[in-house]
Amino acid sequence: MPHIRCRGMQRDIVVAISETLVEQLAELTKAPAAHFTIEYIPAEFIATRFGGRAYPFIELFWFDRGQEMQDSAVRLITSIVKSKLEADVAVVVQPLQRTNYYDNGQHY
């Protein structure tokens, strides 16, 4: 169920890292790889100190797994993205509450 949204990256880079990202995060979290989604979101950065140039911005939506697991997941995501791009990488973790997450009309 972890959902990963990627902005500020080229689609081909997101595709290139997707398999490794899912496999390694699944191993880290002990969650089935089939439960992960990765979404590519084209974005245009307008007002930034970089003059509109995009940088990788990743959002991780998941159920809270504790600070240690979160820190490990963010380090993993950052290292995988940096292996393809020489850029700063921003990762924002959005913890989901089970009672607010529904699958086929049923919450977790």
N, C-alpha and C positions, 0 to 999 in steps of 0.2 A: 503494500500500500504506500510506501514512500513515493512521493511525487517530486520530480526534479524539473524545474523550469530554468531554461538557459536563455539569457539575453546578452547582447553585446558581443556575440560570437558569430562566426560564419556557420551556416548550416552544415557544411562538410566537416567542420571541426567537431560539432556536436555529434554527428553521426560517427565520426572516427573514434571518439572517446566513449560512446554509449555502451558498448559491450563490456569493455574493461570496467567502466564505472559501475554498472549494474552488478557484474560478477563480484567485484571487490567489496562493494557495499553490502551485498547479500551475504558474503562470507563474514564480514565484520559484524553485521547485525543478526546473523542467523535467521534471516527472513528469506523466503523463497524468491529467487530472481524474477519469477513470473509476476510477483506482486508489485514490482517497480514500474514506474512510468517515467519517461524522459520527454520533455516537451521543448521544442525549439520555438522561441518567440522572436520574430524579427522586431527590432527596435531601432529607433533613431534617437540618439542622445542629442538634445538641443542645447541646453544651458549647462555646460560643464566647464571646469577649469581646463579641460583638455581640448577645448575648441570644438566640441561636438563629436570628437572621436570616441567611439565605444570602447568599453573594457568589459571583460567577462563579469557578469552579474548572475549569480546562481541563487535560486530559492529552493530550499528543501522543506517540503511539507511532510510531516510525519507525526506519529504518536510519540510523546516524550519518552526517551530512553535513558534519561539521566545526563548530567553534564559531561561525565567522562566519555560516554559513547558519542554524544553530540560533538565534543571536541575532536575525537578520533575521526568521525565521519567528515567533518569540515576539513581537517588536515588531509584526508584522503582525496576528497573532491578537489581541493586546491592543488595538490601535487599532480593529479591526473590532468587537470586543465593546464597547469604550467608546463607539463611535458610537451604540450602542443603549441603553446603560445608564450611569448615573452611579454607578460603584462601583469599588472596587479589583478588580483582576483577577489571579488567581493562575494561572500556567501551569507545569506540571511536564512536562519532557521525559523520556520513557522510551525510551532507545535500545535497539533490538532487534538481536540478533545473527542474521545470516543463517542460521547453522546451527541456530538455535532457532525459526525461523519456517518453517512448512510451508504449502504451498498444494497441495491435492489429494494429500497424502501425500508431497510432494517439498519438501525445503528449498531455499532460495535459494542 
